[in-house]
Amino acid sequence: MAAQNRVQFTIPKDHNGQMQAPEEDFDYSQRAQWVRAAVLGANDGLVSIASLMMGVGAVQESVKTMILTGFVGLVAGACSMAIGEFVSVYSQLDIERAQMKRDKTTGGPKQEQEESDKEQLPNPFQAAVASPIAFSLGAIVPILAAAFIANHKVRLAVIVAAVNLALLAFGGIGAFLGKSPMVKSCARVLIGGWMAMAITYGLTKLIGSTTGMEL
């Protein structure tokens, strides 16, 4: 009899000896769009409202004025984020749909690829809802930090401390979800937040002192 060739297949097993399916590599680039929108929205809300309140705090000691300013900025910023994201993502959707039509007329991707591309099309309505929510979550941090502090200088210090913690948290979450370097991500958002608050506070203080608007 002729010798028979045998091919052996190794099936991975876990520590209990049970067969397990091969682990598929996850494409983290698929998360890039919504991670970017969420982190950008939360970071934008946090930094812009904190800087706005720090600027007002440079010339006004009233806690009511600071909180009211922060709330107005939250509402205006959330509306702006919703409209901006909707217009931006809808424009991207129009471009991708036009490209799919061109590919179809020129004999581009096959039916399976076309269906896959349709599933990955951006949703402008989803972006218009997610962005202002993320913005509001970030913006509420400095407002809550200032709400219960009567002393003006302590209030400003508490806002800065709360914003620093939130910036580190947002940077860490973005790095974790996107599998990017944790230290670099946290450092970027932290330094950016410091610069925004310092510039806003410094310029407002300068203008207030030179024009007599400081109270």
C-alpha positions as CSV (number, residue, x, y, z in Angstrom):
1,M,0.0,0.0,0.0
2,A,1.2,3.5,-0.8
3,A,2.0,5.7,2.2
4,Q,-0.6,8.3,2.9
5,N,0.2,11.9,3.7
6,R,-1.5,13.2,6.8
7,V,-2.1,16.9,7.5
8,Q,-2.6,17.9,11.1
9,F,-4.5,21.0,12.2
10,T,-3.9,22.5,15.6
11,I,-7.1,23.8,17.3
12,P,-6.3,26.3,20.1
13,K,-7.7,25.4,23.5
14,D,-8.1,27.4,26.6
15,H,-6.9,26.5,30.1
16,N,-9.9,24.2,30.6
17,G,-9.1,22.3,27.5
18,Q,-12.1,23.7,25.6
19,M,-11.7,24.5,21.9
20,Q,-11.8,28.2,21.1
21,A,-12.2,30.1,17.9
22,P,-9.2,31.9,16.5
23,E,-9.1,35.5,17.8
24,E,-9.7,38.0,15.1
25,D,-7.6,41.2,15.0
26,F,-9.7,44.2,15.8
27,D,-9.3,47.2,13.5
28,Y,-9.0,50.1,15.9
29,S,-9.1,52.5,13.0
30,Q,-12.8,51.9,12.8
31,R,-13.1,53.6,16.2
32,A,-11.2,56.7,15.0
33,Q,-14.2,58.7,13.9
34,W,-16.4,58.4,16.9
35,V,-13.5,58.5,19.4
36,R,-12.3,61.7,17.8
37,A,-15.7,63.3,17.9
38,A,-16.3,62.3,21.6
39,V,-12.9,63.3,22.9
40,L,-12.9,66.5,20.8
41,G,-16.4,67.4,22.0
42,A,-15.7,66.8,25.7
43,N,-12.3,68.5,25.6
44,D,-13.7,71.5,23.7
45,G,-16.5,71.9,26.2
46,L,-14.2,71.5,29.2
47,V,-11.5,73.9,27.9
48,S,-13.7,76.6,26.3
49,I,-16.0,76.9,29.3
50,A,-13.2,76.8,31.8
51,S,-11.3,79.4,29.9
52,L,-14.4,81.6,29.6
53,M,-15.1,81.4,33.3
54,M,-11.4,82.1,34.1
55,G,-11.5,85.1,31.9
56,V,-14.6,86.4,33.6
57,G,-13.0,85.6,37.0
58,A,-10.1,87.8,36.1
59,V,-12.3,90.9,36.2
60,Q,-15.3,89.8,38.2
61,E,-15.4,88.1,41.7
62,S,-19.2,87.3,41.6
63,V,-19.8,83.6,41.6
64,K,-23.2,84.2,40.0
65,T,-21.6,86.0,37.1
66,M,-19.1,83.2,36.6
67,I,-21.8,80.4,36.7
68,L,-24.2,82.3,34.4
69,T,-21.3,82.9,32.0
70,G,-20.4,79.2,32.0
71,F,-24.0,78.1,31.5
72,V,-24.5,80.5,28.6
73,G,-21.3,79.2,27.0
74,L,-22.5,75.6,27.5
75,V,-25.8,76.2,25.7
76,A,-24.2,78.2,22.9
77,G,-21.3,75.8,22.5
78,A,-23.5,72.7,22.5
79,C,-25.8,74.2,19.8
80,S,-22.7,75.2,17.8
81,M,-21.3,71.7,18.0
82,A,-24.5,70.1,17.0
83,I,-24.9,72.3,13.9
84,G,-21.2,72.1,13.0
85,E,-21.0,68.3,13.3
86,F,-24.2,67.8,11.3
87,V,-23.0,70.1,8.4
88,S,-19.5,68.6,8.4
89,V,-20.6,64.9,8.5
90,Y,-23.4,65.5,6.0
91,S,-20.8,67.0,3.6
92,Q,-18.6,64.0,4.1
93,L,-21.6,61.7,3.4
94,D,-22.4,63.5,0.2
95,I,-18.8,63.1,-1.0
96,E,-18.7,59.4,-0.2
97,R,-22.0,58.8,-1.9
98,A,-20.9,60.6,-5.0
99,Q,-17.7,58.5,-5.0
100,M,-19.7,55.3,-4.7
101,K,-21.8,56.4,-7.7
102,R,-18.7,57.1,-9.8
103,D,-17.2,53.7,-8.8
104,K,-20.5,52.0,-9.8
105,T,-20.6,53.6,-13.3
106,T,-17.0,52.8,-14.0
107,G,-17.2,49.2,-12.8
108,G,-15.6,49.8,-9.5
109,P,-16.0,47.6,-6.3
110,K,-18.2,44.5,-6.4
111,Q,-21.6,44.1,-4.8
112,E,-20.1,42.8,-1.5
113,Q,-17.7,45.7,-1.2
114,E,-20.4,48.2,-2.1
115,E,-22.6,46.9,0.7
116,S,-19.7,47.1,3.1
117,D,-19.1,50.7,2.1
118,K,-22.7,51.6,2.7
119,E,-22.6,50.2,6.2
120,Q,-19.6,52.4,7.0
121,L,-21.1,55.6,5.8
122,P,-21.2,58.3,8.5
123,N,-24.4,59.3,10.2
124,P,-24.8,63.0,10.4
125,F,-27.8,62.8,12.8
126,Q,-25.8,60.6,15.2
127,A,-22.9,63.0,15.1
128,A,-25.3,66.0,15.7
129,V,-26.5,64.3,18.9
130,A,-23.3,62.8,20.2
131,S,-21.1,65.9,19.9
132,P,-23.2,68.3,22.0
133,I,-23.7,65.7,24.6
134,A,-19.9,65.2,24.9
135,F,-19.5,69.0,24.9
136,S,-22.0,69.4,27.7
137,L,-20.3,66.7,29.8
138,G,-17.0,68.5,29.5
139,A,-18.5,72.0,30.0
140,I,-20.4,71.0,33.2
141,V,-17.1,70.3,35.1
142,P,-15.9,73.9,35.6
143,I,-19.4,75.0,36.3
144,L,-19.9,72.5,39.1
145,A,-16.4,73.2,40.4
146,A,-17.2,76.9,40.9
147,A,-20.8,76.6,42.1
148,F,-20.1,76.0,45.8
149,I,-17.0,78.0,46.4
150,A,-17.6,81.5,47.9
151,N,-14.0,82.7,48.0
152,H,-12.9,84.1,44.7
153,K,-9.2,83.0,44.6
154,V,-10.1,79.5,46.0
155,R,-12.8,79.2,43.3
156,L,-10.3,79.9,40.5
157,A,-7.9,77.3,42.0
158,V,-10.6,74.7,42.3
159,I,-11.6,75.3,38.7
160,V,-8.1,74.8,37.5
161,A,-7.6,71.6,39.6
162,A,-10.9,70.1,38.4
163,V,-10.1,70.9,34.8
164,N,-6.7,69.3,35.1
165,L,-8.2,66.1,36.4
166,A,-10.8,66.1,33.7
167,L,-8.3,66.7,31.0
168,L,-6.2,63.8,32.2
169,A,-9.3,61.6,32.2
170,F,-10.4,62.6,28.7
171,G,-6.9,62.1,27.3
172,G,-6.6,58.7,29.0
173,I,-10.0,57.6,27.7
174,G,-9.2,58.6,24.2
175,A,-5.8,56.9,24.3
176,F,-7.3,53.7,25.7
177,L,-10.1,53.5,23.2
178,G,-7.9,54.3,20.3
179,K,-4.9,52.3,21.5
180,S,-2.6,55.3,21.2
181,P,0.2,56.2,23.6
182,M,-1.3,57.2,27.0
183,V,1.4,59.7,28.1
184,K,1.4,61.6,24.8
185,S,-2.4,61.8,24.6
186,C,-2.7,63.1,28.2
187,A,0.2,65.6,27.7
188,R,-1.4,67.0,24.6
189,V,-4.7,67.8,26.1
190,L,-3.2,69.0,29.4
191,I,-0.8,71.4,27.9
192,G,-3.5,72.7,25.5
193,G,-5.9,73.3,28.3
194,W,-3.2,75.2,30.3
195,M,-2.4,77.4,27.4
196,A,-6.1,78.2,26.7
197,M,-6.9,79.1,30.3
198,A,-3.7,81.1,30.8
199,I,-4.1,83.1,27.6
200,T,-7.7,83.9,28.3
201,Y,-7.1,84.9,31.9
202,G,-4.0,86.9,31.1
203,L,-5.5,88.9,28.2
204,T,-8.8,89.6,30.1
205,K,-6.9,90.7,33.2
206,L,-4.8,93.0,31.0
207,I,-7.7,94.5,29.2
208,G,-9.7,94.9,32.4
209,S,-7.0,96.6,34.3
210,T,-6.1,99.0,31.4
211,T,-9.7,100.0,30.7
212,G,-11.0,100.2,34.2
213,M,-13.4,97.3,33.8
214,E,-11.9,95.2,36.6
215,L,-14.3,94.9,39.6
